[in-house]
């Protein structure tokens, strides 16, 4: 179990000092950081942040940073749908790695604004069944896994320009992409070695 604690930062304002956890401070700059596996609770928190930032300023971009091993596919798709639904442009950046369903979020960022850091990686594979329960339950589960797999392939195809059939062929086994390979596969648009000066001063 990790013993890492969430940092807090103190900021100055005309009203005096204000102490915020680091995620709230980033949110004030329209940055959402997803650095865990994805379950319903994580999805709800990310979606709430997207909706808040849309309400705060519907015309300003949102930056979504990702370092996630994936997780619940329904929860991931809920975040994906919210990204497409909100009015602001959602820029995505992979910091570290995105694995499995979280690759859908990286690819689903605004076209031309999807990035990965030099040592990041993308791992895409087909959803897996748990393989437990009665035979009828296993049949139903297999049908659902196939449905979800087709959905994931269609989404990745939409954002990468590959056909769903090509995505399926490529992800029958783990598809492991380095930063440059992720650009070539069109999961992202560019590798970022450093932040542009204009972005730092914006």
C-alpha positions in Angstrom: 0.0 0.0 0.0 1.3 3.4 -0.9 2.1 5.8 2.0 2.2 8.8 -0.4 0.2 11.7 1.0 -1.5 14.5 -1.1 0.6 17.7 -1.0 -0.9 21.0 0.0 0.1 24.4 -1.4 -0.4 27.8 0.0 -1.4 30.7 -2.3 -1.6 34.4 -1.7 -4.7 36.4 -2.6 -6.2 39.8 -1.8 -8.1 38.0 0.9 -4.9 36.5 2.5 -3.4 33.1 2.4 -5.3 30.1 1.2 -4.2 26.5 1.5 -5.4 24.0 -1.0 -4.6 20.4 -1.8 -2.6 20.1 -5.0 -5.5 18.8 -7.1 -7.7 21.7 -6.2 -4.9 24.1 -7.0 -4.4 22.5 -10.4 -8.2 22.6 -11.0 -8.0 26.4 -10.5 -5.7 26.5 -13.5 -8.1 24.2 -15.5 -5.9 21.2 -15.1 -7.4 17.8 -14.3 -4.9 15.1 -13.2 -6.0 11.4 -13.4 -3.2 9.4 -11.8 -4.9 6.2 -10.6 -6.8 3.3 -11.8 -10.4 4.1 -12.9 -13.5 3.1 -11.0 -16.9 4.7 -10.5 -15.6 7.0 -7.8 -12.7 8.2 -9.9 -15.0 8.7 -12.9 -17.5 10.7 -10.9 -14.7 13.0 -9.6 -13.2 13.6 -13.0 -16.6 14.2 -14.6 -17.6 16.6 -11.9 -14.3 18.5 -12.5 -15.0 18.7 -16.3 -18.6 20.0 -15.7 -17.3 22.5 -13.2 -14.7 23.9 -15.6 -17.3 24.0 -18.4 -19.6 26.0 -16.1 -16.7 28.3 -15.0 -15.6 29.1 -18.6 -17.2 27.2 -21.5 -14.7 28.7 -24.0 -11.4 28.0 -22.3 -9.6 24.6 -22.9 -9.3 22.0 -20.2 -6.0 20.1 -19.8 -6.4 16.4 -18.8 -3.1 14.7 -17.7 -3.2 10.9 -17.6 -1.1 8.3 -15.8 -3.4 5.4 -15.4 -3.5 1.6 -15.6 -7.1 1.7 -16.7 -9.8 -0.1 -14.8 -13.6 -0.2 -15.1 -14.6 0.1 -18.8 -18.1 1.6 -18.0 -16.4 4.2 -15.7 -13.8 5.0 -18.4 -16.5 5.4 -21.1 -18.4 7.7 -18.8 -15.4 10.0 -18.6 -14.9 9.7 -22.4 -18.6 10.7 -23.0 -18.2 13.7 -20.7 -15.1 14.8 -22.5 -17.0 14.8 -25.8 -20.1 16.4 -24.2 -18.6 19.4 -22.6 -18.2 22.5 -24.6 -14.5 23.3 -23.8 -11.8 21.6 -25.8 -10.2 18.8 -23.7 -6.4 18.5 -24.3 -4.9 15.2 -23.2 -1.3 14.4 -22.1 0.2 11.1 -21.1 2.6 11.3 -18.2 4.1 7.9 -17.5 1.7 5.5 -19.1 -1.9 4.8 -20.1 -3.0 1.2 -20.1 -6.1 -0.6 -21.4 -9.2 1.5 -21.3 -7.4 4.7 -20.3 -5.9 4.8 -23.8 -9.4 5.7 -25.0 -9.2 8.8 -22.9 -5.8 9.8 -24.3 -6.9 9.2 -27.9 -10.2 10.9 -27.2 -8.7 14.3 -26.6 -9.1 17.2 -29.0 -7.5 16.5 -32.3 -4.2 18.3 -32.6 -3.9 18.6 -28.8 -3.1 15.1 -27.7 0.4 14.7 -26.3 2.8 12.3 -24.6 6.0 12.9 -22.7 9.2 11.3 -24.1 9.3 8.3 -21.9 5.6 7.7 -21.7 4.0 4.6 -23.2 0.6 3.4 -24.3 -0.6 -0.2 -23.8 -3.8 -1.2 -25.6 -5.4 -4.6 -25.3 -8.8 -6.3 -25.6 -11.1 -6.4 -22.5 -10.9 -9.6 -20.6 -13.7 -11.7 -19.0 -13.5 -12.7 -15.3 -14.5 -16.2 -16.2 -16.6 -17.0 -13.0 -20.1 -18.1 -12.5 -22.5 -20.6 -14.1 -22.4 -21.5 -17.8 -25.3 -19.2 -18.7 -23.6 -16.4 -16.8 -20.3 -17.0 -18.6 -22.2 -16.8 -22.0 -23.7 -13.5 -21.0 -20.4 -12.2 -19.8 -18.7 -13.2 -23.1 -21.4 -11.4 -25.1 -20.9 -8.3 -23.0 -17.1 -8.4 -23.3 -17.5 -8.7 -27.1 -19.9 -5.7 -27.1 -17.5 -3.6 -25.0 -14.6 -4.7 -27.2 -16.3 -3.6 -30.3 -17.2 -0.3 -28.7 -13.6 0.3 -27.7 -12.3 -0.6 -31.1 -14.8 1.8 -32.8 -13.8 4.7 -30.5 -10.1 4.1 -31.0 -10.7 3.8 -34.7 -12.6 7.1 -34.8 -9.7 9.0 -33.1 -6.8 7.3 -34.8 -8.1 6.9 -38.3 -7.7 3.1 -38.2 -10.6 0.8 -39.0 -12.1 -1.1 -36.1 -11.0 -4.3 -37.8 -7.4 -3.0 -37.9 -7.6 -2.0 -34.2 -8.9 -5.5 -33.4 -6.0 -7.2 -35.3 -3.5 -4.9 -33.6 -4.8 -5.5 -30.1 -5.4 -9.2 -30.1 -2.3 -9.2 -28.0 -0.9 -6.3 -26.0 -0.1 -3.4 -28.3 2.8 -1.6 -26.5 3.6 1.8 -28.0 6.6 4.0 -27.1 6.0 7.8 -27.3 7.0 8.0 -30.9 5.1 4.9 -31.8 2.0 6.3 -30.2 2.3 9.3 -32.6 2.7 7.0 -35.5 -0.4 5.0 -34.5 -2.2 8.4 -34.1 -3.2 7.8 -30.5 -1.5 11.2 -29.8 -0.4 14.0 -32.1 3.0 14.9 -30.7 5.8 14.1 -28.2 6.4 16.9 -25.7 9.9 17.2 -24.4 9.2 20.4 -22.5 6.3 22.8 -22.1 6.3 25.8 -24.5 7.2 29.2 -22.9 3.9 30.6 -24.1 2.0 27.9 -22.2 4.0 28.5 -19.0 3.2 32.2 -19.1 -0.5 31.8 -20.1 
